[in-house]
Amino acid sequence: MRSGLLRFTRDVFLIVLAVSILQVQQIQSQQIRLRAGDKLELKVEERPQLDRQLQIDSNGEISIPVVGRIQLRGLRLIEAESTILEELQNYYPSISRIELSLYGEESRRLIYVQGEVINPGRYEFVEEPNVWEAIREAGGATPRAMLEAVRIVHGEGDQQRTYLVDLQRVINDGNFDSLPELKVGDTVIVPERTEQVSSEANVKIMGAVGRPGAFHLTGLNRLDDILITAGGYSEDSNISEIAILRKKPNGSVMKIVVNFEEYLEDGNMENNPIIYSGDLVNVPRGSNALVSIFTSPGYLITLITAAITTATVMMR
């Protein structure tokens, strides 16, 4: 009964987050200035026969039957919507409102850089940049940035996937050509480095991870958060048998074995448990490990993780 209530509460929370992200994206699209080649979708509730898809020509104009040509280049989407409405009302006074939106690649042509960078925001590039170029365009990383675990949120159709990039290693090696190119609409999130001090540490992680050690963590953290903080699991790890050691009130130690690989395949949160203060997480080594925490085709929960992180950062 209690677990069912918790799942219901979580589902409601995730729906609210999804709506918040949609609202953020809508606000951002309103700030894009239109240019030649942009594709627009016009909807007129009072006169559906006027509904149509439009494209801004090389002169920065669109053409609507009866109304004629309308100059839109350089306008924000909300300004273009107002301009078109005004022109339509000259011929159809009964029209009180219209909806204008970008569609196709034009609606997602910007790269968003968020988190621990000097100037978080939206950036447009002539050519598709890599992660380093996007962060550099945003003024570079702050001293608090954790470059070992930079996230890329990439849209694939109606879905989103999150990829993890160890930018610090690339900087150290100087091999920038190895960085993947970003796609239009991608979001780069540079996380804040978690303080790693044994005197205040409340969670320890050991074994086959990038940076084993003791970490001071705040807020609600699940196993995937801990793995990210520790630099992700290594290629030779056995994530199907991750052990969590937890002290009980009577002083004894409880061992919890988690099949994190199964969590990546089906998104079952039972295999991505909450990590509490005082826990010790051990990632054993084995031969059946996945290559990367964020490259598994079955990583369904990245939609949730990306939604939470993106909504939180963008609405700051």
N, C-alpha and C positions, 0 to 999 in steps of 0.2 A: 504494500500500500504506500509506504513512505517512498520507495524507489520510484514508483509510478508517478507520485506527486512531484518528485524532484525532476524526473524526465520532462513532465508537462511544463514545469516552471522554466526549465532550461530551453525547451522548444519555443515558448512564448518570448523569452529573452532574445533568442537568436532571430526570431521574426522581427522584433523591434529593431535589432541591430541592422538587419537587412534593409528595412525601411529607411533607417538613418543613412545608410550608405547611398541608397538610391537618391535621397534628398540632397546629399552632398554632391553627387555626380550631376544632378540636375542644376544645382547652383553653379558648379564649375562650367558646365556647358553654356550657361547663360553669359559667361565672361569671355568666351572665345570670340574673336573678331572674324567676321566672314571674309572669304577671299574667293577668287575665281576658281571654279572647279568644285566647290562645295555643293553637296547634295542636300536638299531640304525636303521635308514632308509637311504639306499644308493640310490642315483639317478644319473644316468650317461646319460647325454643328447645325446651324440654321439652314445651310444650303450644301448638303452633302455632294451635290453635283460639282462643286468647286474643289472638292478634295483632290489632291494630285501630288505627284513628286516633281520637284523642280531642281534645276541645276544652274548655278551662277555661271554665266558665260565669261568670255575673256574681257568683256567690258565691265564686268562686275554687276551685271543686270540679270533679272529673271523676267519671264514673260507669262502673263496670265490672260487667258481669253477675255475679251471685252475690256478689261482694265488696261491691258497693254504692258509696257516694260517698266520695271521698277529697279532703281539703283540700290544695291544692298552692300556693296563691297566696303569693308572697313567698319561696318556696324556690328554691335554685339547682337546676339540672337534675340534678346528681349527688345532691342531697338528695331530690329528688322521686323519682328512680329507686330510692333506698334505701327510701323510704316505701312506694312501690307494691309493691316486692318483699316487704317485711315483711307487708303486708296480704294479698298473694297466698298467702304461705306459711301463713297461718292456715287456708286452705282447700285448698291444694295443697302439702303439705310437700315433695314431690319437686322442686319448682322451686328451683334453686340460683342462677340469675342471669336478669336481663332486660336488654333494651336500650331506652333511652328517648331520643328525639331530637326536636328541634323541626323542623318542616317548613314550607314556604311562606315567605311574607314574614316571619313571626315569627322565623325562624331567622337573618335578616339585617337586623334592624331597627336595629342600632346603626351609628354612624358611627365609623370608626377614624381617629385623627389621629396620625401618626408623624413621626419625623425631628426637624428643628430647631424644636421647640416647647417651651415651658416644662414642660408636663405631658403627655407623650405617653400615649395610652390610648384607651379606648372611651367614647363619649359618646352618650347617648340624647336625642333632641329631640322635642318635641311636634309641631312642624311641620318639614318638610324644610328644612335650612339651606343657605346657600351656602358656598363655600370660606372666605370671610372670617369668617363666623360660627362655623364649625367650628374654625378656628385660634384665634379669640378665646376660644372655650369652653375650649380647651386651654391657656389662659394667655398666648396670643400667641406670636409668633415670637422665637427667640433672635437675638442680634446676628450669629450666623454664618449665619443663614438666607438662602437664595437665593430670594427671592420672585418672581423673574422666570421661574422654571421649576418651579412647584408641580405635582405630578402627582396626578391623580385616577385611582384604579384602580376601575373599575366593572364589576360582573358582569352579563353578558347571557346568561341561560340557564346553560349549562355553561361558557361562555367568559368571558374577562376582557379588557377593553380599557383602555388607558391614554390619558388626555387631558392635555394640557399647558395650564396657565393662567398668564398673565403677571399675577400679582396685584399686583406693584409698580406696573405701569402703571395698573391700576384704582384703586389707592390714590392715585396721583398725580393722576389725573383726577377722582376722587371719584365715579365712575360705578359704584357697587356693584350697581345693578339689572341691569347687563350680565352679572353672574356667573351661571353655571348653578347650578340647585339640585342638591344632592346627593341620591342615592337611598339607601334603606336598604341597609346592607352596604358602602357605598362606603368606600374607604380614601384619605385625603389624606396625601400624603408631601411634606414640606417638605425639600428637599435642602440640604446644606451648601454654602455659597459656596466655589468654588474660588479660591484666591489668584491674582490676576492681576498679576504683576510681571515685567517684561521681564528683570530681572537674573537671575531664576531660572527663566524660562520654558523649557519643553522641547518645547512644541507650539505652533504658530502656526496660526490659522485666519483666512482673509480672504475677501472677496467678499460675497455676498448672505446674510449671517447677521445675527441680532439684535445681537450684540456682538462684532464682529471684534477680534482682538487676540492676544496671547501669553499662554499659560496654563501654570501649573505643575501637572502632573497626576501622580498616583501610582497604582500598581496597573495592572490590565489594562483598557484602554480601547479600545472599538471606535468606528467612525465615528459611530454614533448617539449614543454618550456625548459625543463631542466637539461634535456639533451641539447637543445639549441644553445643554452647558456654555456654548456661545456664544449661547444664547438662541433656538436653533432657526433654520431657514432662512426667508428672507423670501418673500413671495408672488410676487415676480418672479424667483425663483431657478430655475436649470435643474439639478435634482438628478440628471438622467440622465447628466451629464458632470462629476461632481465629480473634481477632479484632486488627487492626493497626490504631493508631491515629496519624495523620500527620498534622502539621501546614501548612496552606496555606500562600502565600505572603501577603494577606490582614489581616492576624492575626487570621482568623477563623480556626477551626479544622475540618479536613475531616476524616471520619471513614470508613475504608475499612474492610469488613468481608471476611475472606478467609476460604475456605473449604480444609484444609490441608489433611484431610483424603481422599478426592477425588484425590488430587495430588499423594498420595501414591499408589492409585489404578491404575491410568491411566497415571501418569507422566506429566499431563498438567501443564506447567510452569506458567500459569495464577494463579494457586493456590500455587505457590511458588515464590511470588514476591520479587523484590529487596527491601531491607530495607535501608532507607536513614538516614543520620545524623539527629537527633532530633525526630525520630520516637519513639513511645511507643507501645510495643507489649503486648497484654493481652491474655493469654491462660486460658479460663474459665474452671471451673470444671464441670463434667457431668458424666453420667453413661455409655456412649457408646464409651469410649476411647479405643484405642489399647494399648497393654501392653508395647510396646517399639517402638521407632521411627525406629529401623532398623530390626525388626522381622516381619514386615508385608509382606505376600507373594506377595502383589502387589507393592512392592517398586521398581519400574522399574528404577527410576532415580539414584539408587545407582551405577549403571554401570558408569554413567557420573561423579558422585561425586568421586568415587574411582579412575576413570581414571585420572581426573584432579589432585587429591591429589598425587597419586602414581607417575605420570609422573613428577610432579613438584619436589617431594622429591628425586626421584631416579636420576634425571639429575642434581642435585646440584653439 
